[in-house]
Amino acid sequence: MGRRIGVGAFVVLVLAVLAAGFVQARDDSPTYDEPVYVSAGLLALTEHDLAYNAEHPPLPKAIAAIPVLLTPYTLPPGHADGANDERTYSAVFMQAQGDALGAVTLASRLVPLVELVLVAVLLVMLGRQLVSLAGGLVAGALWLVSPLTLGLGHLDGVDLPFALAVCVYAGALLHARHHDDRRSTVLLGVALGLCLATSPLALLLVAVTLPLLALQRRGRGAVQWLLAAAVAWAVLWASYLVLDPSELLHGTWLLPTPYVDGLRFLATNNTVPAHGYLLGQAWMGGQWWFWPGSLLVKLTTPVLVVLVAAPLCWRYAPAARRRDALVVLAVPALVLLGTVMTSPRDLGVRYLLPVLALWCAGAAPVVLLLERAWARALLGVAAVAAAVMLATSLPHSLAYTSPPFVPAYRVATDSNVDWGQDLRLLQEWAPGRSPYVAWFGPRGTSYADVPGARSLDATPVRDVRGWVAVSATRLTSAAPERLSWLRAYCPVGTLGGSVLLYRFDAAPVDGPGPTAPAPFCDGDVSTRTG
């Protein structure tokens, strides 16, 4: 009976998250990178163009674009004549959709919603193998009940597919630890190949798998790794050939040429320092504390408490299971975490989705405490609190930050709060107000997309009167020095938590402001807070 209740509750949670995710996928405007990914996926599917988007691999974008083929999408010219720079073409692509933009955007988000649920299902399976079915259900629920994963999981991106592939890899590695045969080796190779076909970070997983297998079986483990690596190499090649068979003719013998070019691009682009912002602090480059700090801000308190405390419960698990968890969960997660934490681009906790998924699986042994009455009570309270917090994040889960880290615009930025998802709300709010607008969103969007709007950037501060609408990211991380003066004034409200609203009855002061935007006004007029 208890098992049926647990499975039933999990199914209800899955359906609720799918419904909430679908509503947000339908209502949220295209975010910063989505037009690039959608157009790249369509070009790969329809014209076998793998050179348009320099961020490789192309497979996740192509899979997400499959439902878009059923919509009245438009692929404008310009991508095949040498003028196919993703920054310009993605803007042209989005503008070309016209009235079909909503349908195209929603269709591109259907596969990510399925991937969001598939990660939860794989976590159930991992937790069941490592601990028990109840432990697996806890792992899957922790993933689903977080506004962080829902906020990112209803968007077309590249981080969620990698999280899914990493979960497949963890399961295959666990199977390979206990089955030294051809089938387990092939499964591990396929899993590594799927990881390679979704993110260049998978090269780290391929490398770390060698010592993990060799430490267990020594020379035979090294042979097993070689065979698995060969299968992974074949899967990576297959992911390119299925999109562009001609790649076999002009690709290198070792790796597909676009994949190598993508590695060069990432090696150059991802080492360029970017503006970072968190908890009222701003910087250029990378800060190691940004990543744990972002999890502290973005994860709800009950989810975070369980994630932190549950791994301590491995002491109650058999020694063999503890070793399994160390190899298939802890080591891959720490390798990925260490790599992300050394990046000079602190752009969003989305980069940690694979790590978070493995962490959720690592929380499965919390169920080993359920024989204690106090543990059942605490977990029950945590479950209810987490569900309530998830509900309160709706319908703006992407902009959610956990109390006491509110309002979100003061503590976080970019894809942690504002990725351009509330353009529709701004367009609905603007008529009759003629606001000055400073917008952050996909390439090709600007204040000109807002009815009656005027450019705040092009207006002298002394001439600003009336309503002002500013993307939170513009204030804190996207060229934040330009609007430093505005951070000294209190906003009178927000749209979706990501667009700040100001109203000026008198000319504001053009002087430097604080690092963090001011808290909300007590009244309906923006005043300088000092």
LOVO-132407 format. One line per field, with one value per residue (C-alpha): residue number from 1; residue in one letter; x, y, z. Coordinates in Angstrom, 2 decimals. Example, Ala and Ser with C-alpha at 12.3 -4.5 7.8 and 13.67 -1.06 7.14 Angstrom:
seq: 1  2 .
type: A  S .
xx: 12.30  13.67 .
yy: -4.50  -1.06 .
zz: 7.80  7.14 .
END
This chain:
seq: 1  2  3  4  5  6  7  8  9  10  11  12  13  14  15  16  17  18  19  20  21  22  23  24  25  26  27  28  29  30  31  32  33  34  35  36  37  38  39  40  41  42  43  44  45  46  47  48  49  50  51  52  53  54  55  56  57  58  59  60  61  62  63  64  65  66  67  68  69  70  71  72  73  74  75  76  77  78  79  80  81  82  83  84  85  86  87  88  89  90  91  92  93  94  95  96  97  98  99  100  101  102  103  104  105  106  107  108  109  110  111  112  113  114  115  116  117  118  119  120  121  122  123  124  125  126  127  128  129  130  131  132  133  134  135  136  137  138  139  140  141  142  143  144  145  146  147  148  149  150  151  152  153  154  155  156  157  158  159  160  161  162  163  164  165  166  167  168  169  170  171  172  173  174  175  176  177  178  179  180  181  182  183  184  185  186  187  188  189  190  191  192  193  194  195  196  197  198  199  200  201  202  203  204  205  206  207  208  209  210  211  212  213  214  215  216  217  218  219  220  221  222  223  224  225  226  227  228  229  230  231  232  233  234  235  236  237  238  239  240  241  242  243  244  245  246  247  248  249  250  251  252  253  254  255  256  257  258  259  260  261  262  263  264  265  266  267  268  269  270  271  272  273  274  275  276  277  278  279  280  281  282  283  284  285  286  287  288  289  290  291  292  293  294  295  296  297  298  299  300  301  302  303  304  305  306  307  308  309  310  311  312  313  314  315  316  317  318  319  320  321  322  323  324  325  326  327  328  329  330  331  332  333  334  335  336  337  338  339  340  341  342  343  344  345  346  347  348  349  350  351  352  353  354  355  356  357  358  359  360  361  362  363  364  365  366  367  368  369  370  371  372  373  374  375  376  377  378  379  380  381  382  383  384  385  386  387  388  389  390  391  392  393  394  395  396  397  398  399  400  401  402  403  404  405  406  407  408  409  410  411  412  413  414  415  416  417  418  419  420  421  422  423  424  425  426  427  428  429  430  431  432  433  434  435  436  437  438  439  440  441  442  443  444  445  446  447  448  449  450  451  452  453  454  455  456  457  458  459  460  461  462  463  464  465  466  467  468  469  470  471  472  473  474  475  476  477  478  479  480  481  482  483  484  485  486  487  488  489  490  491  492  493  494  495  496  497  498  499  500  501  502  503  504  505  506  507  508  509  510  511  512  513  514  515  516  517  518  519  520  521  522  523  524  525  526  527  528  529  530 .
type: M  G  R  R  I  G  V  G  A  F  V  V  L  V  L  A  V  L  A  A  G  F  V  Q  A  R  D  D  S  P  T  Y  D  E  P  V  Y  V  S  A  G  L  L  A  L  T  E  H  D  L  A  Y  N  A  E  H  P  P  L  P  K  A  I  A  A  I  P  V  L  L  T  P  Y  T  L  P  P  G  H  A  D  G  A  N  D  E  R  T  Y  S  A  V  F  M  Q  A  Q  G  D  A  L  G  A  V  T  L  A  S  R  L  V  P  L  V  E  L  V  L  V  A  V  L  L  V  M  L  G  R  Q  L  V  S  L  A  G  G  L  V  A  G  A  L  W  L  V  S  P  L  T  L  G  L  G  H  L  D  G  V  D  L  P  F  A  L  A  V  C  V  Y  A  G  A  L  L  H  A  R  H  H  D  D  R  R  S  T  V  L  L  G  V  A  L  G  L  C  L  A  T  S  P  L  A  L  L  L  V  A  V  T  L  P  L  L  A  L  Q  R  R  G  R  G  A  V  Q  W  L  L  A  A  A  V  A  W  A  V  L  W  A  S  Y  L  V  L  D  P  S  E  L  L  H  G  T  W  L  L  P  T  P  Y  V  D  G  L  R  F  L  A  T  N  N  T  V  P  A  H  G  Y  L  L  G  Q  A  W  M  G  G  Q  W  W  F  W  P  G  S  L  L  V  K  L  T  T  P  V  L  V  V  L  V  A  A  P  L  C  W  R  Y  A  P  A  A  R  R  R  D  A  L  V  V  L  A  V  P  A  L  V  L  L  G  T  V  M  T  S  P  R  D  L  G  V  R  Y  L  L  P  V  L  A  L  W  C  A  G  A  A  P  V  V  L  L  L  E  R  A  W  A  R  A  L  L  G  V  A  A  V  A  A  A  V  M  L  A  T  S  L  P  H  S  L  A  Y  T  S  P  P  F  V  P  A  Y  R  V  A  T  D  S  N  V  D  W  G  Q  D  L  R  L  L  Q  E  W  A  P  G  R  S  P  Y  V  A  W  F  G  P  R  G  T  S  Y  A  D  V  P  G  A  R  S  L  D  A  T  P  V  R  D  V  R  G  W  V  A  V  S  A  T  R  L  T  S  A  A  P  E  R  L  S  W  L  R  A  Y  C  P  V  G  T  L  G  G  S  V  L  L  Y  R  F  D  A  A  P  V  D  G  P  G  P  T  A  P  A  P  F  C  D  G  D  V  S  T  R  T  G .
xx: 0.00  2.80  4.52  1.33  0.77  4.33  4.14  0.73  1.97  4.94  2.69  0.52  3.64  4.78  1.41  1.31  4.81  4.00  0.85  2.67  5.56  3.26  1.49  4.81  6.14  3.06  3.12  6.82  8.44  11.52  14.54  18.02  19.43  16.25  15.97  19.55  18.83  15.50  16.88  20.00  17.83  15.65  18.63  20.21  17.00  15.91  19.10  21.79  23.52  25.72  28.02  25.49  25.63  29.19  28.06  28.21  26.99  23.82  21.81  19.87  18.82  17.76  15.67  13.96  13.16  11.31  7.88  8.54  8.36  4.61  4.14  3.95  7.58  9.64  13.32  14.35  17.24  20.70  22.01  23.54  25.33  28.05  25.93  24.75  26.21  24.04  23.81  22.28  20.42  18.70  17.27  16.10  14.65  12.62  11.26  10.33  7.99  5.41  2.18  3.59  6.27  4.16  3.44  7.09  8.33  5.85  6.64  10.38  9.73  7.76  10.82  12.52  9.41  9.64  13.36  12.56  10.32  12.72  15.44  13.06  12.24  15.93  16.55  13.84  15.59  19.00  17.69  15.90  19.09  21.23  18.78  15.14  12.07  11.18  14.64  14.24  10.90  12.49  15.28  12.85  10.57  13.46  14.22  10.62  9.55  12.17  11.19  14.76  14.34  10.81  11.93  14.73  13.02  10.28  12.81  14.74  18.33  21.40  21.93  18.88  19.67  23.14  21.64  19.50  22.51  24.53  21.76  21.85  25.62  25.34  22.93  25.12  28.23  26.43  25.43  29.00  30.33  28.30  28.31  31.61  30.24  29.84  26.31  27.24  30.27  28.17  25.55  28.24  29.66  26.25  25.70  29.07  28.27  24.98  26.87  29.39  26.51  25.01  27.95  31.73  31.95  31.32  34.98  35.66  33.31  35.03  38.38  37.28  35.60  39.01  40.31  36.88  36.88  40.62  40.54  37.88  39.18  42.67  43.76  40.40  38.76  41.06  40.08  36.43  36.97  38.67  35.74  33.22  35.16  35.11  31.33  31.01  33.09  30.77  27.67  29.11  29.79  26.30  24.75  26.41  25.87  22.15  21.89  24.43  25.60  28.06  30.09  31.65  33.24  34.91  35.22  38.42  38.92  38.93  36.06  33.48  34.86  31.98  32.53  36.21  35.34  32.82  35.47  37.72  34.87  34.07  37.74  37.83  34.36  33.97  37.29  36.30  35.38  31.82  29.96  28.90  26.37  24.96  23.72  24.44  28.04  29.25  32.49  34.14  35.31  34.64  34.07  34.07  31.36  28.97  27.90  27.12  25.67  23.39  22.10  21.45  19.41  17.59  16.77  13.84  14.82  13.23  14.82  18.21  18.00  17.22  19.96  22.54  21.48  20.53  24.04  24.96  22.45  24.70  26.26  23.14  23.48  25.53  29.20  28.86  26.10  28.18  31.00  28.56  27.24  30.77  31.71  28.55  27.28  29.92  32.94  31.17  29.34  32.54  34.39  31.65  31.28  35.00  35.10  32.12  33.42  36.68  34.84  35.24  31.62  29.25  26.08  23.66  23.08  21.72  25.27  24.88  21.75  23.70  25.35  21.99  20.48  23.24  22.89  19.18  20.06  22.53  19.69  17.93  19.18  17.10  14.40  16.62  15.55  11.83  11.60  12.06  8.93  10.78  12.29  8.88  7.50  10.37  10.22  6.46  6.84  9.61  7.47  4.50  6.68  8.46  5.16  3.82  6.96  6.78  3.18  4.09  6.69  3.99  3.64  7.11  9.33  12.40  12.45  11.94  14.40  13.91  13.12  14.85  16.62  13.88  13.10  14.87  16.14  18.32  20.10  20.44  20.64  20.70  19.24  18.83  16.08  15.78  16.50  14.07  11.04  8.59  8.51  4.86  3.95  5.81  4.01  0.65  1.50  3.02  0.08  -0.96  2.14  4.82  7.57  11.28  12.61  16.01  15.54  17.55  16.42  17.11  19.12  16.84  14.51  14.67  12.51  11.13  9.16  7.19  4.18  4.81  8.17  11.14  14.79  16.05  19.64  19.28  17.53  19.50  18.74  17.59  14.84  13.35  9.77  6.91  7.23  10.46  10.70  14.09  15.14  16.73  19.72  20.39  20.72  23.10  25.12  24.50  26.56  25.46  27.52  25.17  22.24  24.13  22.08  18.83  19.94  19.74  15.98  13.31  11.06  7.31  6.77  7.84  6.44  6.93  9.71  12.15  11.17  11.43  8.96  9.76  7.73  9.35  7.46  10.69  13.99  16.20  19.76  22.44  24.91  26.48  24.28  24.90  25.87  22.49  19.19  17.14  14.27  10.65  9.18  6.73  4.60  3.85  6.66  10.32  12.60  16.35  17.25  20.74 .
yy: 0.00  2.44  1.78  2.48  5.72  6.85  6.04  7.67  10.85  10.94  10.59  13.45  15.58  14.77  15.77  18.97  19.98  19.20  21.32  24.22  23.93  23.89  27.07  28.87  27.49  28.92  32.31  33.20  35.15  33.75  33.97  35.14  32.03  30.32  31.92  30.78  27.22  26.96  28.29  26.10  23.04  23.79  24.45  21.17  19.22  20.78  21.96  19.88  23.11  22.39  25.40  28.11  27.77  27.67  26.16  22.41  19.66  20.23  17.14  18.61  21.64  19.47  17.16  20.11  21.57  18.47  19.64  23.04  21.30  20.96  24.72  27.44  28.40  30.51  30.07  33.39  33.56  34.51  31.42  29.77  32.65  33.36  35.85  33.27  34.72  33.42  36.82  38.47  35.54  34.58  38.10  37.87  34.44  35.62  38.66  36.50  34.33  37.09  35.80  32.25  33.15  31.95  28.59  28.13  28.99  26.69  23.81  24.20  23.84  20.59  18.33  20.10  19.47  15.78  15.85  17.46  14.53  11.93  13.18  12.63  9.12  8.24  9.57  7.24  4.34  5.37  5.82  2.48  0.67  2.40  2.44  1.51  2.53  4.99  6.50  6.83  8.56  11.05  11.73  12.27  14.45  16.67  17.34  18.08  20.13  22.85  26.11  26.19  23.07  24.03  27.53  26.24  23.02  24.68  26.50  25.32  25.10  22.87  22.36  20.18  17.68  17.27  16.65  13.92  12.35  12.48  10.57  7.93  7.76  7.32  4.42  2.79  3.19  1.59  -1.33  -1.67  -1.85  -4.98  -6.59  -7.18  -8.21  -6.95  -5.65  -3.46  -2.11  -1.19  0.46  2.51  3.52  4.58  6.62  8.33  8.95  10.61  12.82  13.74  14.49  16.97  18.83  19.17  18.77  15.09  14.77  15.03  12.14  10.01  10.75  10.12  6.84  5.25  5.43  4.53  1.27  0.59  0.94  -1.74  -4.20  -2.92  -4.00  -5.47  -2.23  -0.30  -2.60  -2.11  1.66  1.46  -0.46  1.93  4.93  3.44  3.04  6.61  7.86  6.04  7.48  11.00  10.50  9.08  12.17  14.29  11.99  11.65  15.44  15.84  12.63  14.62  15.30  11.88  13.15  16.29  15.53  14.46  10.79  11.43  13.85  15.69  19.01  21.12  19.49  20.43  23.96  24.13  23.12  25.91  28.40  27.41  27.45  31.07  32.31  30.62  31.94  35.58  37.11  38.32  40.48  38.55  39.55  37.85  38.92  42.59  41.97  42.63  41.60  40.83  37.25  34.20  33.79  30.29  31.20  32.24  28.64  27.54  31.01  30.64  27.30  28.91  31.63  29.54  26.32  26.42  26.00  22.54  21.15  22.59  21.25  17.74  17.88  18.96  16.56  13.45  12.45  12.04  9.20  7.06  5.86  3.74  2.13  -1.01  -0.39  -1.68  0.84  3.64  2.76  2.67  6.12  7.49  6.23  6.93  10.07  11.86  11.63  12.72  15.50  16.83  16.73  18.73  21.09  21.79  22.61  24.95  26.71  27.61  29.32  33.11  33.42  33.40  33.55  31.25  28.18  26.44  25.18  23.09  21.19  17.93  18.32  19.04  15.92  13.70  15.45  14.63  10.97  11.22  12.25  8.90  7.40  9.90  7.22  5.04  7.28  6.78  4.21  7.10  9.11  12.44  11.82  11.03  14.23  16.38  14.91  15.41  19.07  19.51  17.93  20.19  23.30  22.48  21.96  25.27  27.13  25.55  26.72  30.25  30.44  30.10  31.41  32.97  30.11  31.35  34.55  32.77  33.14  31.54  33.61  35.45  36.24  38.49  40.48  38.45  41.41  42.54  39.22  37.56  38.34  36.95  33.43  33.15  35.79  37.67  36.05  38.17  35.98  38.80  40.82  39.88  41.26  44.48  44.79  44.37  46.88  49.65  51.04  54.46  54.89  55.70  54.28  54.71  51.18  49.55  45.95  42.74  39.86  37.85  39.45  41.63  42.62  46.11  48.91  49.23  46.00  47.68  49.78  53.49  52.92  55.27  54.34  54.97  54.53  57.31  59.73  62.14  61.46  65.03  64.53  61.37  61.82  59.40  55.63  53.66  49.90  48.18  44.55  43.44  42.07  45.49  46.95  44.40  42.49  43.48  46.71  47.74  50.94  52.61  52.57  53.03  56.13  54.16  51.67  54.51  54.85  52.56  50.71  50.89  47.33  44.57  42.58  38.86  39.65  40.38  43.83  46.69  49.59  53.15  56.37  59.79  63.02  65.02  64.67  62.04  62.75  61.60  60.26  56.91  54.49  51.48  48.04  46.53  48.03  49.75  47.95  48.65  52.09  52.69  54.80  55.00  57.41  56.45  58.32  58.30  56.07  57.44 .
zz: 0.00  0.91  -2.39  -4.34  -2.46  -3.15  -6.85  -7.10  -5.43  -7.78  -10.83  -9.56  -9.11  -12.65  -14.10  -12.06  -13.15  -16.78  -16.61  -14.94  -17.35  -20.37  -19.23  -18.77  -22.06  -23.74  -22.02  -21.64  -24.44  -26.19  -23.92  -24.83  -26.56  -27.74  -31.23  -31.90  -30.79  -32.61  -35.88  -35.53  -34.96  -37.97  -40.22  -39.14  -39.77  -43.04  -44.74  -43.02  -41.97  -38.94  -39.31  -38.48  -34.69  -33.36  -30.06  -30.61  -30.54  -32.60  -31.60  -28.61  -30.66  -33.59  -31.40  -29.72  -33.14  -34.40  -33.12  -34.74  -38.13  -37.52  -37.11  -39.81  -39.19  -41.60  -42.43  -43.99  -46.48  -45.35  -43.66  -46.73  -48.44  -45.91  -43.96  -41.49  -38.29  -35.46  -33.80  -36.85  -38.35  -35.10  -34.94  -38.55  -37.85  -34.88  -36.68  -39.68  -37.62  -37.27  -35.78  -35.70  -33.14  -30.22  -31.85  -32.87  -29.38  -27.66  -30.02  -29.37  -25.62  -25.74  -25.94  -23.00  -20.89  -21.71  -20.88  -17.54  -16.64  -18.08  -15.72  -12.80  -14.02  -14.38  -10.87  -9.59  -11.29  -9.96  -6.43  -6.61  -7.63  -5.02  -2.09  -2.71  -4.68  -1.93  -2.21  -5.96  -5.56  -3.17  -5.67  -8.53  -6.41  -5.30  -8.95  -9.92  -6.92  -7.40  -9.15  -10.47  -12.61  -13.67  -14.61  -16.81  -17.86  -19.88  -22.10  -25.15  -23.92  -23.92  -20.19  -19.54  -22.33  -20.86  -17.42  -18.98  -20.70  -17.47  -15.68  -18.42  -17.98  -14.20  -14.67  -17.33  -15.18  -12.24  -14.46  -15.76  -12.21  -11.58  -15.03  -16.76  -20.12  -23.66  -23.14  -20.18  -22.05  -25.07  -22.87  -21.16  -24.53  -25.80  -22.64  -23.02  -26.68  -25.76  -23.33  -26.04  -28.41  -25.95  -24.38  -24.75  -20.97  -21.62  -22.58  -18.85  -18.17  -20.80  -19.17  -15.58  -16.52  -17.21  -13.62  -12.25  -14.21  -13.86  -10.09  -9.93  -12.54  -13.36  -16.82  -17.72  -16.66  -18.98  -21.86  -21.00  -21.11  -24.50  -25.95  -24.37  -25.69  -29.19  -28.99  -27.68  -30.61  -33.02  -31.34  -31.58  -35.27  -35.78  -34.15  -36.85  -39.80  -39.13  -39.53  -42.34  -44.06  -46.18  -43.05  -43.56  -46.78  -45.44  -41.73  -40.07  -39.36  -35.62  -34.98  -37.10  -38.31  -36.90  -33.50  -33.55  -34.67  -31.85  -29.33  -30.63  -30.35  -26.79  -25.83  -26.98  -26.05  -22.67  -21.41  -21.93  -18.52  -18.15  -15.66  -12.60  -9.94  -6.87  -3.44  -4.10  -5.22  -8.76  -10.47  -13.77  -14.28  -12.14  -8.42  -6.95  -4.42  -7.18  -7.76  -4.19  -3.61  -6.63  -5.36  -1.98  -3.66  -6.26  -4.40  -1.99  1.65  2.19  -0.98  -0.04  3.52  2.27  -0.35  2.21  4.96  2.99  1.80  5.47  5.54  3.35  6.60  7.05  3.61  2.93  2.20  -1.38  -2.09  -0.62  -2.99  -5.90  -5.01  -4.71  -8.18  -10.19  -8.42  -6.37  -8.67  -11.90  -10.04  -8.47  -11.78  -13.51  -10.55  -10.40  -14.10  -13.96  -10.85  -12.62  -15.50  -15.79  -16.94  -13.97  -16.06  -14.30  -12.20  -15.31  -15.91  -12.75  -13.83  -14.38  -10.97  -9.34  -10.92  -9.51  -6.16  -6.11  -6.69  -3.84  -1.54  -1.93  1.40  3.37  3.32  5.51  8.40  7.87  10.62  13.04  13.82  13.95  10.52  8.99  10.50  9.23  5.74  5.66  6.61  4.04  1.32  2.04  2.29  -0.96  -2.78  -1.45  -2.54  -5.97  -6.26  -5.17  -7.95  -10.58  -13.22  -13.11  -11.97  -13.83  -11.77  -8.44  -5.60  -2.22  0.88  2.46  -0.83  -2.16  -4.20  -6.86  -8.88  -5.92  -5.39  -8.81  -12.50  -16.05  -16.45  -12.67  -12.84  -16.12  -19.49  -21.48  -20.72  -19.92  -23.14  -23.63  -20.21  -21.02  -24.35  -22.63  -19.90  -22.04  -24.11  -22.85  -20.67  -23.31  -21.10  -21.44  -21.88  -21.47  -22.58  -22.26  -24.42  -27.57  -30.35  -32.43  -29.58  -28.11  -26.78  -30.34  -29.78  -26.99  -28.10  -27.60  -25.92  -26.04  -25.61  -22.10  -23.28  -25.86  -23.49  -21.27  -17.63  -17.08  -19.68  -18.16  -16.94  -16.42  -16.65  -17.02  -17.58  -17.27  -17.48  -14.22  -16.11  -17.64  -14.16  -12.70  -15.30  -18.94  -19.24  -15.72  -15.68  -18.18  -15.76  -12.53  -11.71  -11.86  -9.22  -6.69  -7.27  -5.91  -8.37  -7.88  -9.11  -11.48  -14.37  -13.80  -11.35  -14.17  -15.53  -13.05  -13.24  -12.20  -12.27  -12.14  -11.47  -11.55  -13.32  -11.66  -10.60  -13.03  -10.50  -9.67  -7.79  -5.57  -6.83  -5.98  -7.19  -4.52  -2.74  -3.64  -3.04  -0.24  -2.58  -6.30  -7.23  -7.57  -5.18  -4.66  -1.73  -1.10 .
END
